[in-house]
Amino acid sequence: MDLPKNLDAGNPVVTESGSYVYTADKELNLIVQPTIDGVRTVLNIKDASAPKSYKFDLRLSPGDKLVTAADYLGNEYDTGEVFIVGSDNIIKSVFEPAWAKDANGNNVETYYKVQDNSLVQVVKFDENTAFPVIADPSWTAIGACAAALTWFVGSNLFAASKIIKVKKYIKELGGISKAAKLIAGATSWEEKLRVGGSALRHLAAEITGVTGLYACTKLINKSKKKEK
């Protein structure tokens, strides 16, 4: 993932935590932060003279492509994510839904566009926006549970009605990445249900027993035994 083409980046300052901080541009500061399972890119938009769109070119493996959640899951189940999808139609990694906030903590309209092998984040600030504006395109690699979920959704091995249900619950939970992290997290099943509610319970019911998902859903069976 390259830096935006419209950024006069200069040389970064590397922090003790391993983040790369670019401050040379007059309109934008940028921080690239490695995470446990991906990379977080923080855009700090200084004022209204800054561009409203930021294009990140991606170096994809042969056969891979960028696909919006709307195109992959269908408009009805759009999660706002963008996926890197392999030639087998299985999601390999995820850009989590775009977000942006102004200096007062108010949401600023933002969304992704896909242009060939480039991810574009559009940030629609206006004359009423308090600067600086923070935006955060974050890329997450696919872990074991997410891989099982994406295989479930992307394969043609299950009934369409079952896949539609899974898409619905994934959207309610905030997307592929959040759903998989919630299922795989180390917290108790009670805590998972507090966060995920009925959508998580229904999703778990649909995927329990599917090859590759046993480790992610074993807490469900334990919980059911306790309820009995």
N, CA, C and O of each residue as an XYZ file, in Angstrom:
912
protein
N       0.855     -1.183      0.000
C       0.000      0.000      0.000
C       0.891      1.233      0.000
O       1.576      1.507      0.986
N       0.885      1.981     -1.106
C       1.711      3.165     -1.222
C       1.051      4.369     -0.559
O      -0.146      4.350     -0.274
N       1.834      5.410     -0.316
C       1.303      6.645      0.235
C       0.482      7.369     -0.833
O       0.697      7.153     -2.026
N      -0.465      8.232     -0.416
C      -1.265      8.975     -1.396
C      -0.379      9.759     -2.359
O       0.628     10.337     -1.949
N      -0.751      9.779     -3.636
C       0.030     10.464     -4.646
C       0.025     11.977     -4.452
O       0.977     12.653     -4.841
N      -1.054     12.522     -3.844
C      -1.142     13.970     -3.662
C      -0.553     14.432     -2.333
O      -0.850     15.534     -1.871
N       0.275     13.600     -1.721
C       0.922     13.943     -0.459
C       2.396     14.251     -0.690
O       3.130     13.430     -1.239
N       2.829     15.448     -0.265
C       4.244     15.792     -0.285
C       4.848     15.234      0.995
O       5.033     15.958      1.972
N       5.153     13.943      0.982
C       5.432     13.211      2.221
C       6.739     13.619      2.887
O       6.773     13.824      4.100
N       7.803     13.739      2.121
C       9.098     13.957      2.747
C       9.562     12.703      3.476
O       9.017     11.618      3.275
N      10.562     12.860      4.316
C      11.082     11.736      5.085
C      10.324     11.596      6.398
O      10.058     12.598      7.062
N       9.969     10.370      6.786
C       9.194     10.188      8.010
C      10.064     10.216      9.260
O      11.272      9.980      9.212
N       9.410     10.512     10.376
C      10.007     10.320     11.697
C       9.493      8.988     12.212
O       8.286      8.748     12.214
N      10.384      8.132     12.644
C       9.983      6.818     13.150
C       9.924      6.872     14.661
O      10.917      7.191     15.316
N       8.752      6.557     15.224
C       8.565      6.616     16.671
C       9.061      5.338     17.332
O       9.384      4.363     16.653
N       9.119      5.348     18.654
C       9.563      4.170     19.395
C       8.647      2.972     19.176
O       9.088      1.825     19.243
N       7.373      3.242     18.915
C       6.418      2.156     18.712
C       6.465      1.591     17.297
O       5.778      0.616     16.991
N       7.291      2.212     16.419
C       7.411      1.713     15.058
C       6.518      2.401     14.046
O       6.452      1.977     12.893
N       5.820      3.471     14.462
C       4.986      4.220     13.531
C       5.837      5.160     12.681
O       6.892      5.621     13.117
N       5.372      5.439     11.470
C       6.037      6.368     10.564
C       5.188      7.634     10.466
O       4.025      7.572     10.067
N       5.761      8.776     10.828
C       5.029     10.032     10.880
C       5.556     10.968      9.796
O       6.737     11.314      9.784
N       4.658     11.379      8.874
C       5.018     12.278      7.783
C       4.389     13.647      8.042
O       3.165     13.753      8.125
N       5.193     14.680      8.168
C       4.689     16.011      8.529
C       5.110     17.101      7.543
O       4.866     18.281      7.799
N       5.737     16.734      6.422
C       6.268     17.739      5.501
C       5.179     18.461      4.714
O       5.360     19.615      4.327
N       4.047     17.793      4.473
C       2.998     18.377      3.648
C       2.303     19.523      4.380
O       2.072     19.443      5.586
N       1.968     20.594      3.647
C       1.339     21.769      4.259
C      -0.115     21.533      4.621
O      -0.652     22.195      5.510
N      -0.760     20.586      3.933
C      -2.195     20.386      4.113
C      -2.547     19.126      4.888
O      -3.686     18.960      5.326
N      -1.573     18.237      5.059
C      -1.892     16.928      5.619
C      -0.711     16.340      6.374
O       0.416     16.343      5.877
N      -0.968     15.839      7.570
C      -0.020     14.965      8.260
C      -0.511     13.533      8.112
O      -1.716     13.289      8.046
N       0.411     12.598      8.061
C       0.026     11.202      7.886
C       0.863     10.329      8.804
O       2.074     10.508      8.931
N       0.177      9.365      9.452
C       0.854      8.415     10.327
C       0.543      7.004      9.836
O      -0.621      6.660      9.633
N       1.561      6.200      9.648
C       1.400      4.795      9.272
C       1.788      3.949     10.474
O       2.936      3.967     10.916
N       0.810      3.202     11.001
C       1.009      2.435     12.231
C       0.839      0.947     11.968
O      -0.263      0.514     11.631
N       1.895      0.150     12.111
C       1.727     -1.307     12.046
C       0.865     -1.780     13.225
O       1.038     -1.313     14.351
N      -0.057     -2.703     12.959
C      -0.887     -3.283     14.010
C      -0.612     -4.781     14.077
O       0.170     -5.312     13.288
N      -1.258     -5.456     15.022
C      -1.042     -6.892     15.178
C      -1.413     -7.658     13.914
O      -0.747     -8.628     13.553
N      -2.478     -7.222     13.241
C      -2.965     -7.983     12.089
C      -3.081     -7.146     10.821
O      -3.814     -7.518      9.904
N      -2.360     -6.008     10.752
C      -2.447     -5.207      9.548
C      -1.720     -3.879      9.669
O      -0.682     -3.782     10.323
N      -2.278     -2.855      9.028
C      -1.688     -1.521      9.037
C      -2.798     -0.492      9.164
O      -3.828     -0.588      8.497
N      -2.578      0.493     10.025
C      -3.507      1.604     10.188
C      -2.852      2.860      9.630
O      -1.716      3.174      9.984
N      -3.553      3.577      8.764
C      -3.050      4.823      8.186
C      -3.936      5.968      8.662
O      -5.129      5.995      8.360
N      -3.364      6.907      9.399
C      -4.127      8.017      9.968
C      -3.865      9.272      9.152
O      -2.729      9.738      9.065
N      -4.924      9.820      8.552
C      -4.841     11.078      7.819
C      -5.255     12.212      8.751
O      -6.351     12.191      9.310
N      -4.386     13.195      8.917
C      -4.694     14.382      9.707
C      -4.796     15.559      8.744
O      -3.788     16.152      8.360
N      -6.036     15.892      8.357
C      -6.294     16.929      7.352
C      -6.350     18.272      8.065
O      -7.193     18.487      8.936
N      -5.445     19.177      7.690
C      -5.237     20.382      8.484
C      -6.299     21.459      8.276
O      -6.736     22.088      9.240
N      -6.720     21.678      7.030
C      -7.682     22.765      6.776
C      -8.425     22.506      5.469
O      -8.196     21.505      4.791
N      -9.325     23.438      5.133
C     -10.219     23.250      3.994
C      -9.510     23.329      2.648
O     -10.119     23.017      1.625
N      -8.254     23.734      2.616
C      -7.517     23.785      1.356
C      -6.987     22.414      0.951
O      -6.489     22.252     -0.163
N      -7.083     21.440      1.824
C      -6.582     20.098      1.543
C      -7.469     19.383      0.528
O      -8.643     19.727      0.388
N      -6.923     18.390     -0.184
C      -7.758     17.585     -1.093
C      -8.848     16.835     -0.327
O      -8.717     16.571      0.868
N      -9.918     16.498     -1.035
C     -11.009     15.735     -0.427
C     -10.946     14.251     -0.771
O     -11.781     13.474     -0.308
N      -9.977     13.852     -1.570
C      -9.824     12.431     -1.868
C      -8.350     12.054     -1.812
O      -7.473     12.844     -2.161
N      -8.096     10.810     -1.358
C      -6.738     10.324     -1.150
C      -6.640      8.932     -1.755
O      -7.357      8.012     -1.360
N      -5.741      8.796     -2.718
C      -5.624      7.576     -3.493
C      -4.417      6.776     -3.041
O      -3.286      7.262     -3.057
N      -4.676      5.538     -2.639
C      -3.624      4.626     -2.206
C      -3.485      3.514     -3.243
O      -4.388      2.695     -3.413
N      -2.348      3.495     -3.934
C      -2.094      2.410     -4.882
C      -1.666      1.158     -4.119
O      -0.885      1.234     -3.171
N      -2.184      0.011     -4.545
C      -1.888     -1.255     -3.880
C      -1.093     -2.161     -4.809
O      -1.340     -2.207     -6.014
N      -0.147     -2.869     -4.241
C       0.646     -3.834     -5.005
C       0.073     -5.226     -4.734
O       0.463     -5.899     -3.780
N      -0.848     -5.637     -5.580
C      -1.563     -6.890     -5.372
C      -0.842     -8.050     -6.042
O      -0.109     -7.873     -7.015
N      -1.069     -9.236     -5.498
C      -0.524    -10.454     -6.107
C      -1.275    -10.742     -7.402
O      -2.427    -10.332     -7.547
N      -0.645    -11.442     -8.348
C      -1.316    -11.793     -9.601
C      -2.642    -12.512     -9.337
O      -2.704    -13.450     -8.542
N      -3.678    -12.067    -10.002
C      -4.999    -12.673     -9.849
C      -5.867    -12.022     -8.792
O      -7.078    -12.241     -8.767
N      -5.269    -11.222     -7.915
C      -6.039    -10.544     -6.873
C      -6.694     -9.279     -7.433
O      -6.241     -8.724     -8.435
N      -7.755     -8.837     -6.777
C      -8.415     -7.600     -7.186
C      -9.079     -6.944     -5.977
O      -9.365     -7.593     -4.971
N      -9.314     -5.644     -6.107
C     -10.044     -4.890     -5.080
C     -11.528     -4.920     -5.408
O     -11.923     -4.715     -6.555
N     -12.352     -5.178     -4.389
C     -13.793     -5.248     -4.592
C     -14.487     -4.580     -3.410
O     -14.158     -4.866     -2.258
N     -15.438     -3.701     -3.680
C     -16.206     -3.104     -2.592
C     -17.149     -4.130     -1.995
O     -17.534     -5.094     -2.657
N     -17.519     -3.918     -0.738
C     -18.475     -4.825     -0.096
C     -19.810     -4.815     -0.819
O     -20.492     -5.838     -0.880
N     -20.189     -3.662     -1.370
C     -21.455     -3.580     -2.100
C     -21.445     -4.508     -3.307
O     -22.442     -5.170     -3.596
N     -20.306     -4.555     -4.018
C     -20.215     -5.426     -5.191
C     -20.077     -6.894     -4.797
O     -20.579     -7.773     -5.498
N     -19.405     -7.162     -3.689
C     -19.133     -8.542     -3.295
C     -20.321     -9.171     -2.566
O     -20.712    -10.301     -2.857
N     -20.885     -8.430     -1.622
C     -21.973     -8.964     -0.798
C     -23.350     -8.595     -1.335
O     -24.343     -9.246     -1.007
N     -23.410     -7.550     -2.161
C     -24.684     -7.023     -2.626
C     -25.016     -5.734     -1.903
O     -24.665     -5.568     -0.735
N     -25.684     -4.826     -2.581
C     -25.982     -3.514     -1.991
C     -26.732     -3.613     -0.675
O     -26.504     -2.820      0.238
N     -27.623     -4.583     -0.576
C     -28.436     -4.724      0.632
C     -27.591     -5.074      1.848
O     -27.978     -4.786      2.981
N     -26.436     -5.694      1.618
C     -25.591     -6.158      2.723
C     -24.252     -5.411      2.760
O     -23.273     -5.899      3.324
N     -24.227     -4.223      2.151
C     -22.996     -3.431      2.091
C     -22.541     -3.050      3.500
O     -23.307     -2.473      4.272
N     -21.294     -3.375      3.825
C     -20.734     -3.065      5.146
C     -19.817     -1.851      5.119
O     -19.325     -1.426      6.164
N     -19.578     -1.283      3.926
C     -18.665     -0.155      3.813
C     -17.203     -0.577      3.713
O     -16.315      0.269      3.601
N     -16.957     -1.875      3.752
C     -15.589     -2.388      3.651
C     -15.161     -2.477      2.187
O     -15.983     -2.391      1.275
N     -13.856     -2.652      1.989
C     -13.307     -3.002      0.679
C     -12.445     -4.231      0.874
O     -11.670     -4.307      1.827
N     -12.575     -5.197     -0.025
C     -11.885     -6.474      0.110
C     -10.823     -6.651     -0.967
O     -10.991     -6.206     -2.102
N      -9.733     -7.303     -0.597
C      -8.814     -7.859     -1.587
C      -9.235     -9.306     -1.790
O      -9.201    -10.105     -0.855
N      -9.628     -9.637     -3.004
C     -10.236    -10.934     -3.315
C      -9.329    -11.693     -4.270
O      -8.834    -11.132     -5.248
N      -9.112    -12.974     -3.980
C      -8.282    -13.813     -4.822
C      -9.018    -14.315     -6.049
O     -10.214    -14.069     -6.207
N      -8.309    -15.016     -6.913
C      -8.901    -15.538     -8.143
C      -9.970    -16.587     -7.870
O     -10.778    -16.891     -8.748
N      -9.983    -17.145     -6.654
C     -10.994    -18.131     -6.272
C     -12.231    -17.495     -5.658
O     -13.111    -18.194     -5.155
N     -12.300    -16.150     -5.699
C     -13.435    -15.377     -5.173
C     -13.499    -15.364     -3.649
O     -14.538    -15.027     -3.082
N     -12.412    -15.722     -2.980
C     -12.369    -15.701     -1.524
C     -11.632    -14.448     -1.052
O     -10.584    -14.094     -1.592
N     -12.183    -13.788     -0.050
C     -11.576    -12.578      0.503
C     -10.264    -12.936      1.195
O     -10.210    -13.869      1.997
N      -9.208    -12.188      0.878
C      -7.890    -12.435      1.466
C      -7.547    -11.418      2.556
O      -6.842    -11.747      3.511
N      -8.039    -10.193      2.420
C      -7.823     -9.175      3.448
C      -8.882     -8.088      3.304
O      -9.610     -8.040      2.313
N      -8.957     -7.213      4.312
C     -10.083     -6.287      4.412
C      -9.592     -4.877      4.752
O      -8.732     -4.697      5.614
N     -10.152     -3.888      4.063
C     -10.057     -2.509      4.520
C     -11.331     -2.223      5.304
O     -12.432     -2.266      4.755
N     -11.175     -1.933      6.580
C     -12.335     -1.732      7.437
C     -13.089     -0.465      7.020
O     -12.505      0.406      6.374
N     -14.376     -0.343      7.376
C     -15.184      0.785      6.893
C     -14.529      2.138      7.146
O     -13.940      2.371      8.202
N     -14.640      3.019      6.166
C     -14.052      4.356      6.282
C     -14.754      5.157      7.371
O     -15.965      5.045      7.561
N     -13.971      5.969      8.085
C     -14.566      6.910      9.035
C     -13.719      8.175      9.070
O     -12.537      8.155      8.727
N     -14.336      9.274      9.489
C     -13.622     10.543      9.659
C     -14.354     11.372     10.707
O     -15.583     11.354     10.780
N     -13.591     12.095     11.513
C     -14.157     12.966     12.552
C     -13.451     14.314     12.519
O     -12.261     14.402     12.216
N     -14.218     15.380     12.842
C     -13.609     16.703     12.894
C     -13.072     16.988     14.286
O     -13.106     16.124     15.162
N     -12.575     18.203     14.488
C     -11.927     18.554     15.747
C     -12.887     18.544     16.932
O     -12.452     18.472     18.081
N     -14.190     18.615     16.661
C     -15.192     18.570     17.729
C     -15.735     17.168     17.972
O     -16.645     16.978     18.779
N     -15.176     16.195     17.276
C     -15.629     14.821     17.446
C     -16.849     14.462     16.620
O     -17.418     13.383     16.787
N     -17.259     15.364     15.721
C     -18.410     15.085     14.869
C     -17.996     14.250     13.663
O     -16.894     14.399     13.135
N     -18.893     13.377     13.241
C     -18.617     12.561     12.066
C     -18.574     13.428     10.809
O     -19.375     14.350     10.653
N     -17.652     13.131      9.937
C     -17.556     13.781      8.626
C     -17.840     12.712      7.575
O     -17.282     11.616      7.633
N     -18.699     13.028      6.625
C     -19.053     12.038      5.606
C     -17.805     11.561      4.866
O     -16.988     12.365      4.418
N     -17.675     10.265      4.749
C     -16.513      9.688      4.055
C     -16.881      8.318      3.517
O     -17.762      7.639      4.046
N     -16.198      7.928      2.465
C     -16.452      6.613      1.874
C     -15.273      6.241      0.988
O     -14.428      7.074      0.661
N     -15.237      4.952      0.605
C     -14.198      4.445     -0.287
C     -14.723      4.347     -1.717
O     -15.912      4.137     -1.956
N     -13.797      4.507     -2.654
C     -14.024      4.153     -4.044
C     -12.883      3.235     -4.488
O     -11.778      3.303     -3.950
N     -13.157      2.389     -5.457
C     -12.131      1.509     -6.003
C     -11.852      1.920     -7.436
O     -12.767      2.023     -8.253
N     -10.581      2.156     -7.735
C     -10.149      2.460     -9.097
C      -9.052      1.470     -9.471
O      -7.889      1.649     -9.108
N      -9.433      0.431    -10.195
C      -8.486     -0.629    -10.565
C      -7.830     -1.189     -9.303
O      -8.521     -1.754     -8.456
N      -6.514     -1.043     -9.163
C      -5.808     -1.555     -7.986
C      -5.526     -0.452     -6.967
O      -4.546     -0.519     -6.224
N      -6.376      0.545     -6.939
C      -6.190      1.665     -6.009
C      -7.422      1.849     -5.136
O      -8.559      1.737     -5.594
N      -7.160      2.138     -3.858
C      -8.222      2.461     -2.908
C      -8.256      3.971     -2.745
O      -7.225      4.583     -2.463
N      -9.411      4.577     -2.917
C      -9.566      6.022     -2.783
C     -10.503      6.308     -1.622
O     -11.636      5.827     -1.606
N     -10.036      7.095     -0.638
C     -10.924      7.537      0.424
C     -11.323      8.982      0.153
O     -10.473      9.861      0.014
N     -12.619      9.209      0.082
C     -13.177     10.548     -0.114
C     -13.658     11.065      1.239
O     -14.395     10.376      1.946
N     -13.238     12.283      1.598
C     -13.623     12.912      2.865
C     -14.332     14.217      2.533
O     -13.700     15.157      2.052
N     -15.649     14.286      2.785
C     -16.455     15.406      2.320
C     -16.632     16.473      3.406
O     -17.741     16.707      3.886
N     -15.529     17.111      3.782
C     -15.625     18.232      4.713
C     -16.162     19.450      3.966
O     -16.136     19.492      2.736
N     -16.650     20.444      4.718
C     -17.202     21.662      4.101
C     -16.897     22.869      4.973
O     -16.056     22.803      5.869
N     -17.592     23.979      4.702
C     -17.320     25.234      5.421
C     -17.701     25.165      6.893
O     -17.269     26.012      7.676
N     -18.491     24.189      7.285
C     -18.905     24.054      8.683
C     -18.036     23.077      9.477
O     -18.267     22.864     10.667
N     -17.053     22.492      8.827
C     -16.205     21.488      9.464
C     -15.149     22.145     10.344
O     -14.511     23.115      9.936
N     -14.964     21.613     11.556
C     -13.906     22.078     12.462
C     -12.646     21.256     12.205
O     -12.667     20.028     12.298
N     -11.560     21.935     11.885
C     -10.306     21.241     11.574
C      -9.391     21.212     12.795
O      -9.483     22.066     13.677
N      -8.497     20.206     12.830
C      -8.208     19.198     11.799
C      -9.233     18.080     11.763
O      -9.947     17.832     12.735
N      -9.287     17.412     10.623
C     -10.136     16.238     10.428
C      -9.240     15.002     10.429
O      -8.191     14.977      9.785
N      -9.675     13.972     11.170
C      -8.929     12.716     11.228
C      -9.692     11.646     10.446
O     -10.886     11.445     10.665
N      -9.003     10.965      9.542
C      -9.582      9.833      8.811
C      -8.630      8.650      8.943
O      -7.442      8.826      9.214
N      -9.159      7.445      8.751
C      -8.363      6.279      9.136
C      -8.645      5.065      8.254
O      -9.422      4.195      8.647
N      -8.030      4.984      7.064
C      -8.145      3.735      6.299
C      -7.254      2.655      6.913
O      -6.033      2.802      6.948
N      -7.863      1.571      7.397
C      -7.118      0.515      8.087
C      -7.257     -0.806      7.346
O      -8.360     -1.231      7.001
N      -6.114     -1.450      7.108
C      -6.083     -2.732      6.417
C      -5.847     -3.847      7.421
O      -4.973     -3.739      8.281
N      -6.621     -4.915      7.315
C      -6.520     -6.043      8.232
C      -6.336     -7.335      7.456
O      -7.110     -7.643      6.550
N      -5.310     -8.086      7.815
C      -5.106     -9.398      7.208
C      -6.163    -10.370      7.726
O      -6.768    -10.142      8.773
N      -6.376    -11.434      6.997
C      -7.390    -12.418      7.365
C      -6.790    -13.452      8.312
O      -5.834    -14.146      7.965
N      -7.358    -13.547      9.506
C      -6.948    -14.562     10.458
C      -7.745    -15.839     10.252
O      -8.524    -15.947      9.305
N      -7.550    -16.804     11.139
C      -8.177    -18.119     10.967
C      -9.696    -18.039     10.900
O     -10.320    -18.629     10.017
N     -10.291    -17.299     11.847
C     -11.756    -17.237     11.873
C     -12.298    -16.444     10.696
O     -13.298    -16.829     10.090
N     -11.635    -15.333     10.369
C     -12.077    -14.549      9.232
C     -11.949    -15.353      7.950
O     -12.800    -15.258      7.066
N     -10.880    -16.151      7.843
C     -10.697    -16.971      6.649
C     -11.836    -17.963      6.492
O     -12.314    -18.200      5.383
N     -12.267    -18.538      7.598
C     -13.376    -19.486      7.545
C     -14.672    -18.785      7.144
O     -15.457    -19.311      6.355
N     -14.883    -17.600      7.695
C     -16.081    -16.832      7.356
C     -16.080    -16.444      5.881
O     -17.092    -16.586      5.195
N     -14.930    -15.950      5.394
C     -14.870    -15.504      4.011
C     -15.001    -16.683      3.049
O     -15.579    -16.546      1.971
N     -14.468    -17.835      3.436
C     -14.651    -19.024      2.614
C     -16.129    -19.400      2.558
O     -16.639    -19.768      1.500
N     -16.801    -19.309      3.674
C     -18.226    -19.633      3.747
C     -19.016    -18.738      2.786
O     -19.863    -19.212      2.028
N     -18.719    -17.426      2.836
C     -19.478    -16.473      2.026
C     -19.090    -16.551      0.554
O     -19.945    -16.401     -0.318
N     -17.804    -16.785      0.266
C     -17.331    -16.720     -1.106
C     -17.439    -18.012     -1.884
O     -17.375    -18.000     -3.113
N     -17.604    -19.133     -1.186
C     -17.702    -20.410     -1.897
C     -19.122    -20.616     -2.414
O     -20.039    -19.877     -2.058
N     -19.287    -21.623     -3.251
C     -20.620    -21.954     -3.777
C     -21.104    -23.288     -3.227
O     -21.861    -24.004     -3.882
N     -20.657    -23.617     -2.009
C     -20.958    -24.922     -1.433
C     -22.199    -24.924     -0.540
O     -22.631    -25.978     -0.073
N     -22.769    -23.737     -0.304
C     -23.890    -23.656      0.633
C     -25.108    -23.064     -0.059
O     -24.992    -22.352     -1.056
N     -26.261    -23.368      0.482
C     -27.509    -22.865     -0.084
C     -27.524    -21.339     -0.041
O     -27.048    -20.724      0.913
N     -28.081    -20.742     -1.092
C     -28.116    -19.287     -1.186
C     -28.838    -18.670      0.006
O     -28.445    -17.614      0.501
N     -29.893    -19.337      0.460
C     -30.661    -18.799      1.591
C     -29.817    -18.735      2.852
O     -29.957    -17.807      3.648
N     -28.937    -19.719      3.039
C     -28.063    -19.740      4.215
C     -27.010    -18.633      4.130
O     -26.715    -17.968      5.124
N     -26.446    -18.442      2.931
C     -25.440    -17.398      2.754
C     -26.062    -16.023      2.947
O     -25.421    -15.136      3.511
N     -27.286    -15.828      2.497
C     -27.975    -14.546      2.676
C     -28.136    -14.233      4.155
O     -27.939    -13.092      4.573
N     -28.491    -15.236      4.950
C     -28.620    -15.027      6.390
C     -27.293    -14.608      7.009
O     -27.241    -13.698      7.836
N     -26.222    -15.282      6.600
C     -24.898    -14.963      7.133
C     -24.504    -13.540      6.751
O     -23.965    -12.812      7.584
N     -24.759    -13.129      5.514
C     -24.463    -11.763      5.084
C     -25.223    -10.753      5.940
O     -24.672     -9.724      6.331
N     -26.464    -11.045      6.225
C     -27.292    -10.152      7.039
C     -26.682     -9.961      8.425
O     -26.582     -8.834      8.909
N     -26.273    -11.058      9.065
C     -25.716    -10.961     10.415
C     -24.339    -10.296     10.403
O     -23.993     -9.571     11.335
N     -23.558    -10.541      9.357
C     -22.251     -9.880      9.229
C     -22.445     -8.367      9.147
O     -21.718     -7.612      9.791
N     -23.418     -7.927      8.361
C     -23.672     -6.488      8.247
C     -24.083     -5.905      9.589
O     -23.618     -4.830      9.968
N     -24.953     -6.607     10.313
C     -25.410     -6.113     11.619
C     -24.257     -5.987     12.610
O     -24.286     -5.128     13.491
N     -23.245     -6.839     12.470
C     -22.098     -6.818     13.385
C     -21.018     -5.830     12.958
O     -20.024     -5.662     13.664
N     -21.199     -5.166     11.798
C     -20.252     -4.146     11.380
C     -19.265     -4.568     10.329
O     -18.357     -3.807      9.994
N     -19.419     -5.784      9.789
C     -18.551     -6.207      8.707
C     -17.841     -7.520      8.963
O     -17.895     -8.076     10.061
N     -17.173     -8.006      7.924
C     -16.436     -9.270      7.997
C     -15.394     -9.225      9.106
O     -15.325    -10.137      9.930
N     -14.591     -8.181      9.131
C     -13.480     -8.096     10.089
C     -13.985     -8.094     11.528
O     -13.476     -8.836     12.369
N     -14.985     -7.263     11.813
C     -15.487     -7.172     13.189
C     -16.186     -8.456     13.615
O     -16.054     -8.889     14.760
N     -16.925     -9.062     12.701
C     -17.626    -10.301     13.033
C     -16.640    -11.399     13.391
O     -16.829    -12.119     14.372
N     -15.582    -11.527     12.589
C     -14.597    -12.578     12.845
C     -13.833    -12.319     14.137
O     -13.579    -13.246     14.907
N     -13.465    -11.057     14.378
C     -12.738    -10.731     15.601
C     -13.606    -10.985     16.827
O     -13.117    -11.438     17.862
N     -14.886    -10.694     16.704
C     -15.785    -10.897     17.843
C     -15.924    -12.377     18.159
O     -15.910    -12.765     19.328
N     -16.055    -13.192     17.147
C     -16.175    -14.633     17.360
C     -14.893    -15.203     17.957
O     -14.936    -16.061     18.840
N     -13.747    -14.717     17.466
C     -12.466    -15.304     17.850
C     -11.891    -14.733     19.133
O     -10.924    -15.279     19.663
N     -12.458    -13.651     19.647
C     -11.883    -12.979     20.811
C     -11.797    -13.871     22.032
O     -12.485    -14.887     22.140
N     -10.925    -13.460     22.959
C     -10.660    -14.280     24.141
C     -11.660    -14.041     25.266
O     -11.563    -14.673     26.318
N     -12.612    -13.143     25.064
C     -13.574    -12.845     26.120
C     -14.583    -13.980     26.277
O     -14.677    -14.861     25.422
N     -15.321    -13.953     27.355
C     -16.325    -14.981     27.609
C     -17.467    -14.858     26.611
O     -17.657    -13.817     25.983
N     -18.233    -15.957     26.476
C     -19.371    -15.921     25.574
C     -20.400    -14.902     26.039
O     -21.060    -14.278     25.209
N     -20.550    -14.721     27.332
C     -21.474    -13.724     27.846
C     -21.076    -12.328     27.388
O     -21.930    -11.526     27.011
N     -19.759    -12.035     27.422
C     -19.279    -10.735     26.966
C     -19.468    -10.583     25.456
O     -19.807     -9.499     24.982
N     -19.251    -11.653     24.706
C     -19.465    -11.607     23.263
C     -20.914    -11.255     22.951
O     -21.189    -10.430     22.080
N     -21.835    -11.887     23.668
C     -23.252    -11.619     23.432
C     -23.635    -10.199     23.828
O     -24.501     -9.585     23.205
N     -22.985     -9.681     24.866
C     -23.271     -8.296     25.279
C     -22.910     -7.344     24.147
O     -23.630     -6.375     23.903
N     -21.811     -7.606     23.458
C     -21.355     -6.740     22.375
C     -22.099     -7.052     21.072
O     -22.547     -6.143     20.372
N     -22.224     -8.337     20.757
C     -22.784     -8.734     19.471
C     -24.273     -8.995     19.474
O     -24.913     -8.947     18.423
N     -24.839     -9.274     20.646
C     -26.274     -9.474     20.762
C     -26.804    -10.609     19.914
O     -26.111    -11.597     19.670
N     -28.048    -10.458     19.464
C     -28.712    -11.540     18.732
C     -28.058    -11.812     17.379
O     -28.084    -12.944     16.896
N     -27.464    -10.768     16.756
C     -26.816    -10.983     15.463
C     -25.679    -11.987     15.585
O     -25.519    -12.855     14.726
N     -24.887    -11.871     16.650
C     -23.791    -12.811     16.862
C     -24.328    -14.204     17.148
O     -23.795    -15.191     16.640
N     -25.366    -14.293     17.948
C     -25.936    -15.596     18.271
C     -26.464    -16.283     17.009
O     -26.242    -17.478     16.811
N     -27.161    -15.529     16.159
C     -27.711    -16.106     14.935
C     -26.601    -16.479     13.952
O     -26.670    -17.522     13.302
N     -25.573    -15.623     13.842
C     -24.451    -15.938     12.962
C     -23.771    -17.228     13.414
O     -23.456    -18.098     12.602
N     -23.553    -17.333     14.716
C     -22.906    -18.527     15.259
C     -23.735    -19.777     14.970
O     -23.188    -20.839     14.670
N     -25.047    -19.644     15.062
C     -25.916    -20.791     14.798
C     -25.813    -21.242     13.342
O     -25.892    -22.436     13.051
N     -25.638    -20.287     12.430
C     -25.548    -20.630     11.006
C     -24.228    -21.305     10.668
O     -24.190    -22.190      9.814
N     -23.143    -20.901     11.326
C     -21.828    -21.394     10.914
C     -21.307    -22.526     11.785
O     -20.301    -23.144     11.438
N     -21.962    -22.818     12.915
C     -21.510    -23.901     13.771
C     -21.479    -25.221     12.989
O     -22.447    -25.578     12.317
N     -20.362    -25.934     13.089
C     -20.230    -27.207     12.416
C     -19.581    -27.142     11.055
O     -19.230    -28.174     10.484
N     -19.413    -25.913     10.513
C     -18.760    -25.776      9.212
C     -17.265    -25.993      9.378
O     -16.662    -25.459     10.309
N     -16.664    -26.766      8.492
C     -15.232    -27.057      8.572
C     -14.426    -25.774      8.644
O     -14.641    -24.851      7.858
N     -13.490    -25.718      9.595
C     -12.652    -24.543      9.739
C     -13.164    -23.546     10.742
O     -12.453    -22.609     11.104
N     -14.412    -23.733     11.210
C     -14.991    -22.784     12.152
C     -15.133    -23.370     13.547
O     -15.628    -22.692     14.447
N     -14.716    -24.603     13.746
C     -14.897    -25.218     15.058
C     -14.198    -24.437     16.162
O     -14.776    -24.183     17.218
N     -12.943    -24.056     15.907
C     -12.187    -23.348     16.934
C     -12.818    -22.011     17.259
O     -12.719    -21.533     18.389
N     -13.469    -21.399     16.272
C     -14.081    -20.092     16.487
C     -15.407    -20.179     17.218
O     -15.820    -19.211     17.857
N     -16.076    -21.308     17.139
C     -17.420    -21.405     17.688
C     -17.537    -22.370     18.866
O     -18.649    -22.650     19.313
N     -16.431    -22.878     19.374
C     -16.506    -23.874     20.437
C     -17.155    -23.312     21.701
O     -17.762    -24.056     22.472
N     -17.028    -21.993     21.915
C     -17.651    -21.394     23.091
C     -19.172    -21.436     23.004
O     -19.862    -21.434     24.023
N     -19.686    -21.472     21.780
C     -21.139    -21.516     21.602
C     -21.703    -22.798     22.204
O     -22.687    -22.762     22.942
N     -21.085    -23.915     21.892
C     -21.561    -25.200     22.392
C     -21.463    -25.270     23.897
O     -22.353    -25.813     24.552
N     -20.383    -24.724     24.466
C     -20.232    -24.704     25.913
C     -21.360    -23.887     26.548
O     -21.923    -24.257     27.578
N     -21.669    -22.753     25.890
C     -22.733    -21.892     26.414
C     -24.078    -22.595     26.382
O     -24.865    -22.494     27.324
N     -24.343    -23.321     25.274
C     -25.614    -24.029     25.170
C     -25.758    -25.083     26.268
O     -26.844    -25.264     26.819
N     -24.669    -25.774     26.582
C     -24.690    -26.793     27.643
C     -25.012    -26.170     28.990
O     -25.761    -26.732     29.789
N     -24.420    -24.971     29.232
C     -24.681    -24.275     30.492
C     -26.141    -23.877     30.612
O     -26.736    -23.963     31.687
N     -26.724    -23.431     29.472
C     -28.128    -22.991     29.491
C     -29.055    -24.148     29.789
O     -30.093    -23.975     30.427
N     -28.674    -25.348     29.320
C     -29.515    -26.530     29.600
C     -29.446    -26.920     31.063
O     -30.087    -27.887     31.475
